[in-house]
Amino acid sequence: MSTSDAILTAARAHFDNMRGQELEIPEWGQEGKPLVAFYDPPTLRKRQEINARCGKSESRQMALTCILCLKDKDGKPLLTDDAETLATLEGASDPKVVSRIAMDVLGLTPAAKLGN
């Protein structure tokens, strides 16, 4: 096995171990139980798709990340990829919640946690 093949095998194995991460969303749950969502960290291809669809809109990027990445325990999308869902997440949902979810999925650290 070449060095390149070994690196690619390790990269695939590392990513496979990251799949199926769990995220609790208390604000979107029912009867005092948080919604439990699952996601795979978005690949560069998935991030490119999100960025192409959001243009320069950060709010749209956050909403699309939720729409395109959140899944149920069986791997099925939690949210429908349609105009109504996008409009709801962008204009009729708590932006702190949508942003927090997207930041977790994207593996980003909020500026407030970066320190000085």
FENNORMO-V282956 format. One record per residue. N is the residue number from 1. RES is the residue in three letters. SS is DSSP state (~ for helix, > for strand, _ for the rest). NEAR is the number of other ideal C-beta (glycine too) atoms within 8 Angstrom. D_CENTER is the distance of its C-alpha to the mean C-alpha in Angstrom with 1 decimal. Layout:
{{N & RES & SS & NEAR & D_CENTER} {N & RES & SS & NEAR & D_CENTER}}
This chain:
{{1 & MET & _ & 4 & 34.4} {2 & SER & _ & 5 & 33.9} {3 & THR & ~ & 5 & 32.0} {4 & SER & ~ & 6 & 29.5} {5 & ASP & ~ & 8 & 29.0} {6 & ALA & ~ & 9 & 28.7} {7 & ILE & ~ & 8 & 26.0} {8 & LEU & ~ & 8 & 24.0} {9 & THR & ~ & 9 & 24.5} {10 & ALA & ~ & 8 & 23.3} {11 & ALA & ~ & 8 & 20.2} {12 & ARG & ~ & 8 & 19.4} {13 & ALA & ~ & 8 & 20.3} {14 & HIS & ~ & 8 & 18.2} {15 & PHE & ~ & 10 & 15.0} {16 & ASP & ~ & 7 & 16.1} {17 & ASN & ~ & 6 & 16.5} {18 & MET & ~ & 8 & 12.9} {19 & ARG & _ & 8 & 11.7} {20 & GLY & _ & 5 & 11.3} {21 & GLN & > & 9 & 10.1} {22 & GLU & > & 7 & 10.8} {23 & LEU & > & 12 & 9.7} {24 & GLU & > & 8 & 12.5} {25 & ILE & > & 12 & 12.5} {26 & PRO & > & 7 & 16.2} {27 & GLU & > & 6 & 16.5} {28 & TRP & > & 7 & 15.4} {29 & GLY & > & 10 & 17.5} {30 & GLN & > & 5 & 21.1} {31 & GLU & _ & 4 & 24.4} {32 & GLY & _ & 4 & 23.3} {33 & LYS & > & 6 & 20.7} {34 & PRO & > & 8 & 17.1} {35 & LEU & > & 10 & 14.6} {36 & VAL & > & 9 & 13.2} {37 & ALA & > & 13 & 9.8} {38 & PHE & > & 12 & 8.9} {39 & TYR & > & 10 & 6.4} {40 & ASP & _ & 9 & 7.6} {41 & PRO & _ & 11 & 6.7} {42 & PRO & _ & 11 & 6.8} {43 & THR & _ & 7 & 10.5} {44 & LEU & ~ & 5 & 12.6} {45 & ARG & ~ & 6 & 13.3} {46 & LYS & ~ & 10 & 9.9} {47 & ARG & ~ & 10 & 9.6} {48 & GLN & ~ & 8 & 13.1} {49 & GLU & ~ & 9 & 12.6} {50 & ILE & ~ & 13 & 10.2} {51 & ASN & ~ & 8 & 12.8} {52 & ALA & ~ & 6 & 15.7} {53 & ARG & ~ & 8 & 14.8} {54 & CYS & ~ & 11 & 14.2} {55 & GLY & _ & 5 & 17.3} {56 & LYS & _ & 4 & 17.9} {57 & SER & _ & 7 & 16.2} {58 & GLU & ~ & 7 & 13.8} {59 & SER & ~ & 9 & 13.4} {60 & ARG & ~ & 12 & 12.7} {61 & GLN & ~ & 12 & 10.0} {62 & MET & ~ & 15 & 8.2} {63 & ALA & ~ & 13 & 9.2} {64 & LEU & ~ & 12 & 8.3} {65 & THR & ~ & 14 & 4.7} {66 & CYS & ~ & 14 & 5.2} {67 & ILE & ~ & 14 & 7.9} {68 & LEU & ~ & 11 & 7.1} {69 & CYS & ~ & 11 & 4.5} {70 & LEU & _ & 13 & 5.9} {71 & LYS & > & 13 & 9.3} {72 & ASP & _ & 9 & 12.6} {73 & LYS & _ & 6 & 14.7} {74 & ASP & _ & 5 & 16.2} {75 & GLY & _ & 6 & 13.3} {76 & LYS & _ & 6 & 13.7} {77 & PRO & > & 10 & 11.3} {78 & LEU & _ & 7 & 11.4} {79 & LEU & _ & 9 & 11.7} {80 & THR & _ & 7 & 14.2} {81 & ASP & _ & 7 & 13.6} {82 & ASP & _ & 6 & 16.6} {83 & ALA & ~ & 5 & 18.2} {84 & GLU & ~ & 7 & 18.7} {85 & THR & ~ & 11 & 15.1} {86 & LEU & ~ & 12 & 14.2} {87 & ALA & ~ & 9 & 17.4} {88 & THR & ~ & 9 & 16.8} {89 & LEU & ~ & 14 & 13.4} {90 & GLU & ~ & 10 & 15.1} {91 & GLY & ~ & 6 & 18.5} {92 & ALA & _ & 6 & 19.0} {93 & SER & _ & 9 & 16.3} {94 & ASP & _ & 6 & 16.4} {95 & PRO & ~ & 8 & 14.7} {96 & LYS & ~ & 6 & 14.5} {97 & VAL & ~ & 11 & 12.4} {98 & VAL & ~ & 14 & 9.9} {99 & SER & ~ & 9 & 9.9} {100 & ARG & ~ & 9 & 9.7} {101 & ILE & ~ & 15 & 6.6} {102 & ALA & ~ & 13 & 4.9} {103 & MET & ~ & 11 & 7.3} {104 & ASP & ~ & 8 & 6.7} {105 & VAL & ~ & 14 & 3.4} {106 & LEU & ~ & 10 & 5.5} {107 & GLY & _ & 5 & 8.4} {108 & LEU & _ & 5 & 10.4} {109 & THR & _ & 6 & 13.4} {110 & PRO & _ & 8 & 14.5} {111 & ALA & ~ & 5 & 17.9} {112 & ALA & ~ & 4 & 19.7} {113 & LYS & ~ & 6 & 19.2} {114 & LEU & _ & 6 & 20.4} {115 & GLY & _ & 3 & 24.0} {116 & ASN & _ & 1 & 26.8}}
